[in-house]
Amino acid sequence: MNRLGMVIAKKNIPRAVDRNKIKRVMREVFRNQPSSPIDTCLDIVLLVQGRIPKDTFGSLHQRLELQLKQLLKKANAVRERDANAQTSN
């Protein structure tokens, strides 16, 4: 079971409406992510650094979805590598 945490500083995203929108979109992306064939137990932390232009909120869902897929793919590759190393010993 993967877990998600989010850190969105008021300094970076001053409006609460925008911070909440980012959180809603990320939760939706995380929830709709298909389960991976290898059972992962990850603690994923989203840390927003810098401002997000208002015109990119439409593509925010696609950008976060792509980043999450890449992260899970990398985590599965590391997990497989570690499993292969343990079986060879």
C-alpha positions as CSV (number, residue, x, y, z in Angstrom):
1,M,0.0,0.0,0.0
2,N,1.5,3.3,-1.1
3,R,1.0,6.5,1.0
4,L,0.9,10.1,-0.1
5,G,2.0,13.2,1.7
6,M,2.0,16.8,0.4
7,V,3.9,19.9,1.4
8,I,2.8,23.0,-0.3
9,A,4.2,26.1,1.4
10,K,2.1,29.3,1.7
11,K,5.3,31.2,0.6
12,N,5.3,29.3,-2.7
13,I,1.6,29.2,-3.4
14,P,0.0,32.2,-1.5
15,R,-3.6,31.5,-2.3
16,A,-5.3,28.7,-0.3
17,V,-7.6,28.0,-3.3
18,D,-4.6,27.2,-5.4
19,R,-2.9,25.1,-2.8
20,N,-6.1,23.1,-2.3
21,K,-6.5,22.6,-6.0
22,I,-3.0,21.2,-6.3
23,K,-3.8,18.8,-3.4
24,R,-7.1,17.7,-5.0
25,V,-5.5,17.0,-8.3
26,M,-2.6,15.1,-6.8
27,R,-5.0,13.0,-4.7
28,E,-7.0,12.2,-7.8
29,V,-3.9,11.2,-9.8
30,F,-2.7,9.1,-6.9
31,R,-6.0,7.4,-6.4
32,N,-6.6,6.6,-10.1
33,Q,-3.1,5.1,-10.5
34,P,-3.4,1.5,-11.4
35,S,-1.8,-0.9,-9.0
36,S,1.5,-2.1,-10.1
37,P,2.2,-5.8,-10.6
38,I,4.9,-5.7,-7.9
39,D,3.4,-4.8,-4.6
40,T,5.2,-1.6,-3.5
41,C,5.0,0.0,-0.2
42,L,6.1,3.6,-0.8
43,D,5.8,6.8,1.1
44,I,5.5,9.4,-1.6
45,V,5.9,13.1,-0.6
46,L,5.0,15.8,-3.0
47,L,7.0,19.0,-2.3
48,V,6.0,22.0,-4.3
49,Q,9.0,24.4,-4.8
50,G,8.3,27.6,-6.6
51,R,5.2,29.0,-8.2
52,I,2.9,27.3,-10.6
53,P,1.6,29.6,-13.4
54,K,-2.2,29.8,-13.5
55,D,-2.4,28.8,-17.1
56,T,-0.8,25.4,-16.4
57,F,-3.5,24.3,-14.0
58,G,-5.2,22.6,-16.9
59,S,-2.1,20.5,-17.7
60,L,-1.3,19.9,-14.0
61,H,-3.1,16.6,-14.0
62,Q,-1.1,15.3,-16.9
63,R,2.2,16.5,-15.5
64,L,1.6,15.0,-12.1
65,E,0.3,11.7,-13.6
66,L,3.5,11.4,-15.7
67,Q,5.8,12.2,-12.8
68,L,4.0,9.6,-10.6
69,K,4.2,6.9,-13.3
70,Q,8.0,7.6,-13.7
71,L,8.5,7.4,-9.9
72,L,6.6,4.1,-9.6
73,K,8.4,2.6,-12.6
74,K,11.8,3.6,-11.0
75,A,10.7,2.2,-7.6
76,N,9.7,-1.1,-9.2
77,A,13.0,-1.4,-11.1
78,V,14.9,-0.8,-7.8
79,R,12.8,-3.4,-6.0
80,E,13.3,-6.0,-8.8
81,R,17.1,-5.3,-8.7
82,D,17.2,-5.8,-4.9
83,A,15.1,-9.0,-5.1
84,N,17.4,-10.4,-7.8
85,A,20.5,-9.5,-5.7
86,Q,19.0,-11.3,-2.7
87,T,18.2,-14.5,-4.6
88,S,21.7,-14.7,-6.1
89,N,23.3,-14.6,-2.6
